[in-house]
């Protein structure tokens, strides 16, 4: 079974500073993908960044980067130069291959609420 | 480009009433489709997924059912709603089941049961 753990219920950061949101995972699938989603107060789930389990380099997308440490089974999200609009709930999620034990479903963590202060 | 539409945005229903939430995807064919439920302040729980017309898999036993009458249409239903069915319901799609494919979500439906 797959499991995602986000141990930070809430995080605070000053505008323009960087912040790291933690995510650890557990899976028996040899190949998997890790995702981060942003959920503003309006409710929609916005896909931010993806990291493949065999990727050698950490993924980056604009101000978002993923600090992937496979041996530690962690996939932390780093947001640089925080903006007020970054205030939202952030979810880490994992997806295995359809041929594995998870039939391609997405497993979510419990989320971290990020608040950016001016 | 692909888009996903979900409606209604909000719904208030009495206990024991029926439910029908609809989700449609545009700009792609044969998508994988998913229904999730999110309790307040919590993560998402997968309810149903579908890899093709008429093919529905249920993740958890519950009061709800799903149907896929057309390739890009996914419907979440109930014959009699319970108080515990309250929550935020999200529909999602992906082009396939590979681990490198993200799921893309609709705007969600906030369901309140009175």
Interface residues (C-beta under 8 A of the other chain):
Chain A: X29 X31 X32 X33 X35 X37 X42 X43 X44 X45 X46 X47 X50 X52 X53 X91 X95 X96 X97 X98 X103 X104 X105 X106 X108 X109 X110 X111
Chain B: X32 X34 X41 X42 X43 X44 X46 X49 X57 X59 X88 X90 X92 X94 X96 X97 X98 X99 X100 X101 X102 X103 X104 X105 X106 X107 X108 X110
